[in-house]
Amino acid sequence: MIRPEADGPALPAHPRSSDALPLLLTLGLALLAYLLTRDVGSLGLNAPLVALALTGAILLTLRRERTRMRPEALALLGLGLLCALGLAVRDSKLMEGLNLLGLFTALGVGTAYLRVPGLTRLSVGGMLGAAFWAWVRGFYGLPASALRFPWAKLKEFQGLGRGLRTARTRRVLVGLLLTCPLLLVFGGLLGGADARFGELLARLFQWKLPDWDLNSLGFALLQLGFWAFLLGGPVYAALLARQAAPQIHTGDAQKAHPSDPVPTGLGLTELGIPLLSTSLLFCIYLGVQAERYFGHQLLGGLTYSEYVRRGFGELTAVAALTLVVLLLAHTLLRRDLRSTLTYRLMSAAVLLPLSLLIVSAYTRLALYVGAYGLSEIRVLGGVFLAWVVLSLLAYAAMLWRNGLERFAYFSLISGLGLIVGLNGVNPGRLIASVNLTGAMTPGESEEDRRAAFTTLADLGADIVPVAAARLDSGARRTDELCALARFLPDNQPDWRVWNLARSRAAALVEQLRQSNPAPDWSECRYSYDLDSFR
């Protein structure tokens, strides 16, 4: 049975035969990931397949070893797989970035706590530490699994087993494995900074033998090494690590001992003054803004655009920073005072006026969208503020119930849930619907229409269904049709990067081309790299 061991690249005194599985599993998954991503320029169906293979292999291994898996960690892994699925469904830079962030975070933290309890009771600092160590394991997970491999049990390689049993050889092996990612990262950065140095590095992989292209071989080995290090972290965390992350005793995770002296921390007076002062500041602001609370009257010297844009961004920052202040105050407050009614009322005094500020922020965002349209950054701002609101509601509810033990876990789950929900909402389609509705009004000029289509086409294939529907037979323009030409693949797409949005977009644009032969689609004035959409 696989038992957890200490974090870090330390070799146990007597490796077990079951310790061979994590390294073999990592290498097998790395080979699969390499085959699914070799010679392709984008993500698609390959992303959820790699994530599913990693998660499935880990879960099947733990089930075979009869290891109890924590349901809260399984929930994180499920949300991570949904984020990976979003990479094969949506086609926009915004959703690609959010889905990758959700995927790496969910897999990193989820695999670390599959066998270890305590995920739901982590403090905010503990959750951030767990996420940090999930990334760090990408560097030492593979070397640690290699050191745990029972090399001495390979009877047919006795010489290799004897060599690896020496402490000096093991240290050299660890050093080499830790050196590879550093050389890859810094070598690539320095090569980009200086062309001559980049050419020197490129020559290292341009040696050729008569029947053996070491250029391709070297690049393939680099790709395999990248995937081995990337996947080695979650495999090591799930199957070999003794603890999910170094212990961080903060917040509610630290319990008072009967023999402890007087409880340490700040009192209600020290924390009440800044909290109540913040509440008073919010109330004064609301009083000053009473006449233009919902954005109906502008301040002198500000344009309409500046007023709503600056107002939303600054009010969102106020909401996020207030959440940080409340959490910090809860951490600094003495434990014997956290359940008192006075402390709860002080927190409520901050939250009540803050709720009105959040309403004002969303009102300004609505005014901005109505006047200037929707964009990815505005969608991202609205979603971020929604996550802050959910976290504030969770803080208020848990504080009133006398405990913030599950706050960090709830915030993580709600953030991942918002990313998954955003995949269902389809931001590209929403942006296209809002912006094209304004661009298609009778008063808009043809230049505004062309600009709207060109700008929307930069958002990805998610906008095509709305854009194609707006191009009725009586209102089609050559420039508008050419703006969608980029979504026509020049050959059969590779199944590994199949994407639902790109597939639907290609079919719809092909229908437009068949019904509108007038523009020369191959010579459209909008020239784009079609390879990036295959």
VEXDREN-2710 file (C-alpha; in Angstrom, 1 decimal):
% VEXDREN-2710
k/r/px/py/pz
1/MET/0.0/0.0/0.0
2/ILE/1.3/3.5/-0.9
3/ARG/1.9/5.5/2.3
4/PRO/2.5/9.2/2.4
5/GLU/6.1/10.3/2.9
6/ALA/7.6/13.7/3.8
7/ASP/7.6/16.4/1.2
8/GLY/10.9/17.0/-0.6
9/PRO/13.4/15.0/-2.5
10/ALA/14.5/12.7/0.4
11/LEU/15.2/9.0/-0.2
12/PRO/13.7/6.6/2.4
13/ALA/16.0/4.0/3.9
14/HIS/14.1/1.0/2.3
15/PRO/12.2/1.8/-0.9
16/ARG/9.2/-0.5/-1.4
17/SER/8.2/-2.1/-4.7
18/SER/5.0/-0.1/-4.7
19/ASP/7.1/3.1/-4.9
20/ALA/7.9/2.2/-8.5
21/LEU/4.4/3.0/-9.7
22/PRO/4.5/6.9/-9.4
23/LEU/7.5/7.3/-11.6
24/LEU/6.3/4.8/-14.2
25/LEU/2.9/6.5/-14.1
26/THR/4.5/10.0/-14.6
27/LEU/6.5/8.8/-17.5
28/GLY/3.6/7.1/-19.2
29/LEU/1.4/10.2/-18.7
30/ALA/4.2/12.4/-20.1
31/LEU/4.4/10.3/-23.2
32/LEU/0.6/10.5/-23.7
33/ALA/0.6/14.3/-23.2
34/TYR/3.5/14.5/-25.7
35/LEU/1.6/12.5/-28.3
36/LEU/-1.5/14.6/-27.8
37/THR/0.3/17.9/-28.2
38/ARG/3.1/17.2/-30.6
39/ASP/3.2/19.5/-33.7
40/VAL/0.0/21.3/-32.8
41/GLY/-0.3/25.0/-32.1
42/SER/-3.3/25.3/-29.9
43/LEU/-5.3/23.6/-27.2
44/GLY/-8.5/21.7/-27.8
45/LEU/-9.6/18.2/-27.1
46/ASN/-6.1/17.3/-26.1
47/ALA/-6.4/19.4/-22.9
48/PRO/-9.3/17.5/-21.3
49/LEU/-7.9/14.2/-22.4
50/VAL/-4.6/14.9/-20.6
51/ALA/-6.4/16.1/-17.5
52/LEU/-8.7/13.1/-17.5
53/ALA/-5.8/10.7/-18.0
54/LEU/-3.9/12.2/-15.1
55/THR/-6.9/12.3/-12.7
56/GLY/-8.2/8.9/-13.7
57/ALA/-4.8/7.2/-13.3
58/ILE/-4.3/8.7/-9.8
59/LEU/-7.8/7.8/-8.7
60/LEU/-7.6/4.2/-10.0
61/THR/-4.2/3.8/-8.3
62/LEU/-5.5/5.0/-4.9
63/ARG/-8.6/2.8/-5.3
64/ARG/-6.5/-0.2/-6.1
65/GLU/-4.4/0.5/-3.0
66/ARG/-7.7/0.8/-1.0
67/THR/-6.8/4.3/0.1
68/ARG/-9.7/6.5/1.3
69/MET/-10.1/9.6/-0.8
70/ARG/-11.4/12.8/0.6
71/PRO/-14.7/14.0/-0.9
72/GLU/-13.7/17.7/-0.7
73/ALA/-10.6/17.0/-2.8
74/LEU/-12.7/15.0/-5.3
75/ALA/-15.0/18.0/-5.7
76/LEU/-12.0/20.2/-6.6
77/LEU/-10.8/17.6/-9.1
78/GLY/-14.2/17.5/-10.7
79/LEU/-14.2/21.3/-11.1
80/GLY/-10.7/21.1/-12.6
81/LEU/-11.9/18.6/-15.2
82/LEU/-14.8/20.9/-16.1
83/CYS/-12.3/23.8/-16.6
84/ALA/-10.3/21.5/-18.8
85/LEU/-13.4/20.7/-20.8
86/GLY/-13.9/24.4/-21.3
87/LEU/-10.7/24.5/-23.3
88/ALA/-12.3/22.2/-25.8
89/VAL/-15.6/24.1/-25.8
90/ARG/-14.8/27.8/-25.8
91/ASP/-12.4/29.8/-28.0
92/SER/-11.3/33.1/-26.5
93/LYS/-8.1/34.3/-24.8
94/LEU/-10.1/35.2/-21.7
95/MET/-11.7/31.8/-21.2
96/GLU/-8.4/30.0/-22.1
97/GLY/-6.6/31.9/-19.4
98/LEU/-9.3/31.4/-16.8
99/ASN/-9.7/27.7/-17.6
100/LEU/-6.0/27.1/-17.4
101/LEU/-5.8/28.9/-14.0
102/GLY/-8.8/26.9/-12.7
103/LEU/-7.4/23.6/-14.0
104/PHE/-3.9/24.0/-12.5
105/THR/-5.2/25.3/-9.2
106/ALA/-7.8/22.5/-8.8
107/LEU/-5.5/19.7/-9.8
108/GLY/-2.6/21.0/-7.7
109/VAL/-4.6/21.5/-4.5
110/GLY/-7.0/18.6/-5.1
111/THR/-4.3/16.0/-5.6
112/ALA/-2.4/17.2/-2.6
113/TYR/-5.4/16.7/-0.3
114/LEU/-6.7/13.5/-1.8
115/ARG/-5.4/11.4/1.1
116/VAL/-4.9/14.2/3.7
117/PRO/-7.8/15.6/5.7
118/GLY/-8.1/19.3/6.6
119/LEU/-8.7/20.9/3.2
120/THR/-12.0/22.5/4.2
121/ARG/-10.5/23.9/7.4
122/LEU/-7.5/25.6/5.9
123/SER/-7.1/29.3/6.7
124/VAL/-6.7/31.8/3.8
125/GLY/-2.9/31.7/4.4
126/GLY/-3.0/27.9/4.4
127/MET/-4.9/27.7/1.2
128/LEU/-2.5/30.1/-0.5
129/GLY/0.4/28.1/0.8
130/ALA/-1.2/24.9/-0.6
131/ALA/-1.6/26.5/-4.0
132/PHE/2.0/27.7/-3.9
133/TRP/3.4/24.3/-3.0
134/ALA/1.3/22.8/-5.8
135/TRP/3.3/24.8/-8.2
136/VAL/6.6/24.2/-6.5
137/ARG/6.1/20.4/-6.8
138/GLY/6.3/20.8/-10.5
139/PHE/10.1/21.2/-9.9
140/TYR/10.8/18.5/-7.4
141/GLY/8.0/16.0/-7.8
142/LEU/9.6/14.1/-10.6
143/PRO/13.1/13.9/-8.9
144/ALA/11.5/12.8/-5.6
145/SER/9.6/10.1/-7.4
146/ALA/12.8/9.0/-9.2
147/LEU/14.6/8.7/-5.8
148/ARG/11.8/6.7/-4.4
149/PHE/11.9/4.2/-7.3
150/PRO/13.2/0.8/-6.1
151/TRP/16.2/0.7/-8.4
152/ALA/17.9/-2.1/-6.4
153/LYS/15.0/-4.5/-7.2
154/LEU/15.7/-4.4/-10.9
155/LYS/17.6/-7.7/-11.1
156/GLU/18.5/-7.3/-14.7
157/PHE/20.2/-4.0/-14.0
158/GLN/22.3/-4.8/-10.9
159/GLY/25.0/-2.5/-11.9
160/LEU/22.6/0.4/-12.2
161/GLY/21.0/-0.5/-8.9
162/ARG/24.4/-0.5/-7.1
163/GLY/25.3/2.9/-8.6
164/LEU/22.1/4.5/-7.5
165/ARG/22.4/3.1/-4.0
166/THR/25.5/5.3/-3.4
167/ALA/24.7/8.6/-1.8
168/ARG/27.0/10.6/-4.2
169/THR/25.2/9.2/-7.3
170/ARG/21.8/10.0/-5.9
171/ARG/22.9/13.6/-5.1
172/VAL/24.2/14.0/-8.7
173/LEU/21.0/12.7/-10.1
174/VAL/18.9/15.0/-8.0
175/GLY/21.1/17.9/-9.0
176/LEU/20.7/17.1/-12.7
177/LEU/17.0/16.7/-12.5
178/LEU/16.6/20.1/-10.7
179/THR/18.9/21.8/-13.2
180/CYS/16.9/20.9/-16.3
181/PRO/13.9/23.2/-15.7
182/LEU/16.2/26.1/-14.7
183/LEU/18.3/25.8/-17.9
184/LEU/15.1/25.6/-20.0
185/VAL/13.5/28.6/-18.5
186/PHE/16.5/30.9/-18.3
187/GLY/18.0/29.7/-21.5
188/GLY/14.8/30.6/-23.4
189/LEU/14.6/34.0/-21.8
190/LEU/18.2/34.8/-22.5
191/GLY/17.9/33.5/-26.0
192/GLY/15.0/35.9/-26.6
193/ALA/17.0/38.8/-25.1
194/ASP/20.0/38.4/-27.4
195/ALA/19.8/37.0/-31.0
196/ARG/23.4/35.8/-31.0
197/PHE/23.0/33.8/-27.8
198/GLY/19.7/32.4/-29.1
199/GLU/21.5/31.2/-32.3
200/LEU/24.2/29.6/-30.1
201/LEU/21.5/27.7/-28.2
202/ALA/19.7/26.7/-31.4
203/ARG/22.9/25.1/-32.7
204/LEU/23.0/22.7/-29.8
205/PHE/20.1/20.9/-31.4
206/GLN/21.1/21.2/-35.1
207/TRP/23.5/18.3/-35.2
208/LYS/22.6/15.7/-37.8
209/LEU/23.7/12.2/-38.5
210/PRO/23.0/10.5/-41.8
211/ASP/19.8/8.8/-40.6
212/TRP/19.1/10.5/-37.3
213/ASP/17.8/14.1/-36.9
214/LEU/19.0/15.2/-33.5
215/ASN/17.2/18.5/-34.0
216/SER/13.8/16.8/-33.9
217/LEU/15.0/14.3/-31.2
218/GLY/16.3/17.1/-28.9
219/PHE/13.0/19.0/-29.2
220/ALA/11.0/15.9/-28.6
221/LEU/13.1/15.2/-25.4
222/LEU/12.5/18.7/-24.2
223/GLN/8.8/18.3/-24.7
224/LEU/8.8/15.0/-22.8
225/GLY/10.8/16.5/-20.0
226/PHE/8.5/19.4/-19.7
227/TRP/5.4/17.1/-19.4
228/ALA/7.2/14.8/-17.0
229/PHE/8.0/17.7/-14.7
230/LEU/4.5/19.2/-15.0
231/LEU/2.7/16.0/-14.4
232/GLY/5.2/14.6/-11.9
233/GLY/4.1/17.2/-9.2
234/PRO/0.4/16.0/-8.9
235/VAL/1.4/12.4/-9.1
236/TYR/3.9/12.7/-6.3
237/ALA/1.5/14.8/-4.2
238/ALA/-1.3/12.3/-4.6
239/LEU/0.7/9.0/-4.2
240/LEU/3.9/9.7/-2.2
241/ALA/3.8/13.0/-0.2
242/ARG/3.4/12.7/3.6
243/GLN/1.7/16.1/3.9
244/ALA/-0.1/18.3/1.5
245/ALA/2.0/21.4/2.4
246/PRO/4.2/22.6/5.2
247/GLN/2.1/23.4/8.2
248/ILE/1.0/27.0/8.5
249/HIS/-0.6/27.8/11.9
250/THR/-2.8/30.9/11.3
251/GLY/-6.3/31.9/12.0
252/ASP/-8.7/29.2/13.3
253/ALA/-6.3/26.4/12.5
254/GLN/-4.5/27.3/15.8
255/LYS/-6.2/26.2/18.9
256/ALA/-5.6/27.4/22.4
257/HIS/-4.0/25.0/24.9
258/PRO/-5.3/24.9/28.5
259/SER/-1.8/25.6/29.8
260/ASP/-1.3/28.6/27.6
261/PRO/-1.0/32.0/29.3
262/VAL/-3.3/34.9/28.6
263/PRO/-4.5/34.7/24.9
264/THR/-2.4/36.7/22.5
265/GLY/-3.7/39.0/19.9
266/LEU/-5.4/42.4/19.6
267/GLY/-8.6/43.4/21.5
268/LEU/-11.8/44.9/20.4
269/THR/-10.6/48.5/21.0
270/GLU/-7.5/48.2/18.8
271/LEU/-9.5/46.6/15.9
272/GLY/-12.7/48.4/16.5
273/ILE/-11.2/51.8/15.9
274/PRO/-10.1/51.0/12.3
275/LEU/-13.2/49.0/11.5
276/LEU/-15.6/51.6/12.6
277/SER/-13.6/54.4/11.0
278/THR/-13.8/52.5/7.7
279/SER/-17.6/52.1/8.1
280/LEU/-17.9/55.8/8.8
281/LEU/-15.8/56.6/5.7
282/PHE/-18.2/54.5/3.6
283/CYS/-21.2/56.3/5.1
284/ILE/-19.8/59.7/4.4
285/TYR/-19.0/58.7/0.8
286/LEU/-22.6/57.5/0.3
287/GLY/-23.9/60.7/1.8
288/VAL/-21.8/62.8/-0.6
289/GLN/-22.9/60.7/-3.5
290/ALA/-26.6/60.6/-2.6
291/GLU/-27.7/62.8/-5.5
292/ARG/-25.7/60.8/-8.1
293/TYR/-25.6/57.5/-6.3
294/PHE/-26.8/55.6/-9.4
295/GLY/-24.7/57.6/-11.8
296/HIS/-27.3/60.1/-13.0
297/GLN/-25.2/63.2/-12.4
298/LEU/-21.5/63.7/-13.3
299/LEU/-18.7/65.3/-11.3
300/GLY/-17.2/68.4/-12.7
301/GLY/-14.2/67.8/-15.0
302/LEU/-15.0/64.2/-15.8
303/THR/-16.4/62.8/-19.0
304/TYR/-19.1/60.2/-18.8
305/SER/-16.7/57.4/-19.8
306/GLU/-14.1/58.4/-17.2
307/TYR/-16.8/58.6/-14.5
308/VAL/-18.3/55.2/-14.9
309/ARG/-15.0/53.4/-15.7
310/ARG/-13.0/54.9/-12.8
311/GLY/-16.0/54.5/-10.5
312/PHE/-16.4/50.8/-11.2
313/GLY/-12.7/50.0/-10.9
314/GLU/-12.1/51.9/-7.7
315/LEU/-15.3/50.5/-6.0
316/THR/-14.3/47.0/-7.0
317/ALA/-10.9/47.5/-5.4
318/VAL/-12.6/48.9/-2.3
319/ALA/-14.8/45.8/-2.0
320/ALA/-11.8/43.4/-2.4
321/LEU/-9.6/45.3/0.0
322/THR/-12.4/45.4/2.6
323/LEU/-12.6/41.6/2.4
324/VAL/-8.8/41.4/3.0
325/VAL/-9.1/43.9/6.0
326/LEU/-11.9/41.9/7.6
327/LEU/-10.0/38.6/7.3
328/LEU/-6.9/40.2/8.7
329/ALA/-8.8/41.7/11.6
330/HIS/-10.3/38.3/12.3
331/THR/-6.8/36.7/12.4
332/LEU/-5.3/39.4/14.6
333/LEU/-8.3/39.4/17.1
334/ARG/-7.9/37.3/20.2
335/ARG/-9.6/34.0/19.9
336/ASP/-11.7/34.5/23.0
337/LEU/-13.3/37.6/21.4
338/ARG/-14.1/36.2/18.0
339/SER/-17.5/34.9/19.1
340/THR/-18.6/38.0/20.9
341/LEU/-21.6/40.0/19.7
342/THR/-19.6/43.3/19.7
343/TYR/-17.2/41.9/17.1
344/ARG/-20.0/40.7/14.9
345/LEU/-21.7/44.1/15.1
346/MET/-18.5/45.9/14.2
347/SER/-18.1/43.6/11.1
348/ALA/-21.7/44.2/10.2
349/ALA/-21.2/48.0/10.4
350/VAL/-18.5/47.6/7.7
351/LEU/-20.5/45.2/5.5
352/LEU/-23.8/47.1/5.4
353/PRO/-22.5/50.3/3.7
354/LEU/-20.1/48.2/1.6
355/SER/-23.1/46.5/0.1
356/LEU/-24.4/49.8/-1.2
357/LEU/-21.1/50.6/-2.7
358/ILE/-21.2/47.2/-4.5
359/VAL/-24.6/48.0/-5.9
360/SER/-23.2/51.4/-7.1
361/ALA/-20.3/49.6/-8.8
362/TYR/-22.6/47.3/-10.7
363/THR/-24.8/50.2/-11.7
364/ARG/-21.9/52.1/-13.1
365/LEU/-20.8/49.0/-15.0
366/ALA/-24.3/48.7/-16.5
367/LEU/-24.2/52.3/-17.5
368/TYR/-20.7/51.8/-19.1
369/VAL/-21.9/48.8/-21.1
370/GLY/-25.0/50.5/-22.2
371/ALA/-23.0/53.5/-23.5
372/TYR/-19.8/51.9/-24.9
373/GLY/-20.6/48.2/-25.2
374/LEU/-19.2/45.1/-23.6
375/SER/-15.6/43.8/-23.6
376/GLU/-13.6/41.0/-22.1
377/ILE/-12.1/43.2/-19.5
378/ARG/-15.5/44.4/-18.4
379/VAL/-16.8/40.8/-18.2
380/LEU/-13.7/39.9/-16.2
381/GLY/-14.3/42.8/-13.8
382/GLY/-17.9/41.9/-13.3
383/VAL/-17.1/38.2/-12.6
384/PHE/-14.3/39.2/-10.2
385/LEU/-16.7/41.5/-8.3
386/ALA/-19.2/38.6/-8.2
387/TRP/-16.6/36.4/-6.6
388/VAL/-15.8/39.1/-4.0
389/VAL/-19.5/39.4/-3.2
390/LEU/-19.9/35.6/-2.7
391/SER/-16.8/35.7/-0.4
392/LEU/-18.3/38.6/1.6
393/LEU/-21.6/36.8/2.0
394/ALA/-19.8/33.6/3.1
395/TYR/-17.7/35.7/5.6
396/ALA/-20.9/37.3/7.0
397/ALA/-22.8/34.0/7.3
398/MET/-19.8/32.0/8.8
399/LEU/-18.9/34.8/11.2
400/TRP/-22.5/34.9/12.5
401/ARG/-22.3/31.1/13.0
402/ASN/-19.1/31.5/15.0
403/GLY/-16.4/30.2/12.7
404/LEU/-14.5/30.9/9.5
405/GLU/-13.0/27.4/9.3
406/ARG/-14.5/26.7/5.8
407/PHE/-14.2/30.2/4.4
408/ALA/-11.0/29.6/2.3
409/TYR/-12.4/26.3/0.9
410/PHE/-15.7/28.0/0.0
411/SER/-13.9/30.9/-1.7
412/LEU/-11.8/28.5/-3.8
413/ILE/-14.9/26.4/-4.8
414/SER/-16.9/29.5/-5.6
415/GLY/-14.1/30.9/-7.8
416/LEU/-13.8/27.7/-9.7
417/GLY/-17.6/27.4/-10.0
418/LEU/-17.7/30.9/-11.5
419/ILE/-15.1/29.9/-14.1
420/VAL/-17.2/26.8/-15.0
421/GLY/-20.4/28.9/-15.1
422/LEU/-18.7/31.4/-17.3
423/ASN/-18.0/28.6/-19.8
424/GLY/-21.8/28.0/-19.9
425/VAL/-22.6/31.7/-20.3
426/ASN/-20.2/32.0/-23.2
427/PRO/-18.7/35.5/-22.8
428/GLY/-17.9/35.8/-26.5
429/ARG/-21.5/35.3/-27.5
430/LEU/-22.7/37.7/-24.9
431/ILE/-20.2/40.4/-26.0
432/ALA/-21.2/39.9/-29.6
433/SER/-24.9/40.1/-28.8
434/VAL/-24.5/43.4/-26.9
435/ASN/-22.1/45.1/-29.2
436/LEU/-23.7/44.1/-32.5
437/THR/-27.1/45.2/-31.2
438/GLY/-25.7/48.7/-30.9
439/ALA/-23.8/48.6/-34.1
440/MET/-26.8/47.4/-36.1
441/THR/-29.1/50.3/-35.1
442/PRO/-30.3/52.4/-38.0
443/GLY/-28.3/55.5/-36.9
444/GLU/-24.9/53.7/-37.0
445/SER/-22.6/54.3/-39.9
446/GLU/-21.0/51.6/-42.1
447/GLU/-17.6/52.4/-40.6
448/ASP/-19.0/51.6/-37.1
449/ARG/-20.4/48.3/-38.4
450/ARG/-17.1/47.3/-39.9
451/ALA/-15.2/48.3/-36.8
452/ALA/-17.6/46.3/-34.6
453/PHE/-17.2/43.1/-36.8
454/THR/-13.4/43.5/-37.0
455/THR/-13.1/44.0/-33.2
456/LEU/-15.4/41.1/-32.4
457/ALA/-13.6/38.7/-34.7
458/ASP/-10.5/39.2/-32.6
459/LEU/-12.3/37.7/-29.6
460/GLY/-12.4/34.2/-31.2
461/ALA/-14.8/31.7/-32.7
462/ASP/-17.4/32.1/-29.9
463/ILE/-18.8/35.3/-31.6
464/VAL/-19.4/33.7/-35.0
465/PRO/-23.0/32.3/-34.4
466/VAL/-24.2/35.8/-33.4
467/ALA/-22.3/37.5/-36.1
468/ALA/-23.5/35.2/-38.8
469/ALA/-27.1/35.6/-37.7
470/ARG/-26.8/39.4/-37.8
471/LEU/-25.6/39.2/-41.4
472/ASP/-29.0/38.8/-43.1
473/SER/-29.1/38.7/-46.9
474/GLY/-30.0/42.4/-47.2
475/ALA/-27.2/43.8/-45.0
476/ARG/-24.1/41.9/-45.8
477/ARG/-20.9/43.8/-46.6
478/THR/-17.7/42.5/-48.1
479/ASP/-15.6/43.8/-45.1
480/GLU/-17.9/42.2/-42.6
481/LEU/-17.8/38.8/-44.4
482/CYS/-14.0/39.1/-44.7
483/ALA/-13.7/39.7/-41.0
484/LEU/-15.0/36.2/-40.5
485/ALA/-12.8/34.6/-43.1
486/ARG/-10.1/33.7/-40.5
487/PHE/-12.4/31.0/-39.1
488/LEU/-12.1/29.0/-42.3
489/PRO/-9.5/26.3/-41.9
490/ASP/-7.3/25.7/-44.9
491/ASN/-7.3/21.9/-44.4
492/GLN/-8.8/19.2/-42.3
493/PRO/-8.3/20.1/-38.6
494/ASP/-6.3/17.8/-36.3
495/TRP/-8.7/15.9/-34.0
496/ARG/-6.3/16.5/-31.1
497/VAL/-7.1/20.2/-31.1
498/TRP/-10.8/19.9/-32.0
499/ASN/-12.8/22.6/-30.4
500/LEU/-16.6/22.9/-30.4
501/ALA/-16.6/26.7/-30.9
502/ARG/-14.1/26.6/-33.8
503/SER/-15.9/23.7/-35.4
504/ARG/-19.2/25.5/-35.3
505/ALA/-17.7/28.7/-36.5
506/ALA/-16.0/27.0/-39.5
507/ALA/-19.3/25.4/-40.5
508/LEU/-21.2/28.7/-40.3
509/VAL/-18.6/30.7/-42.2
510/GLU/-18.5/28.0/-44.9
511/GLN/-22.3/28.4/-45.3
512/LEU/-21.7/32.2/-45.7
513/ARG/-19.0/31.6/-48.3
514/GLN/-21.3/29.2/-50.3
515/SER/-24.1/31.8/-50.3
516/ASN/-21.9/34.8/-50.9
517/PRO/-19.3/34.0/-53.7
518/ALA/-18.8/37.7/-54.5
519/PRO/-15.9/38.5/-52.1
520/ASP/-12.7/36.7/-52.9
521/TRP/-12.3/34.9/-49.6
522/SER/-8.7/33.9/-50.3
523/GLU/-7.8/37.5/-50.9
524/CYS/-9.7/39.2/-48.2
525/ARG/-8.2/42.4/-46.9
526/TYR/-8.2/40.9/-43.4
527/SER/-5.4/38.4/-43.5
528/TYR/-5.1/36.1/-40.5
529/ASP/-3.0/33.1/-39.4
530/LEU/-5.5/30.3/-40.0
531/ASP/-3.2/27.8/-38.5
532/SER/-3.9/29.1/-35.0
533/PHE/-7.5/28.2/-35.3
534/ARG/-7.0/24.5/-36.3
END
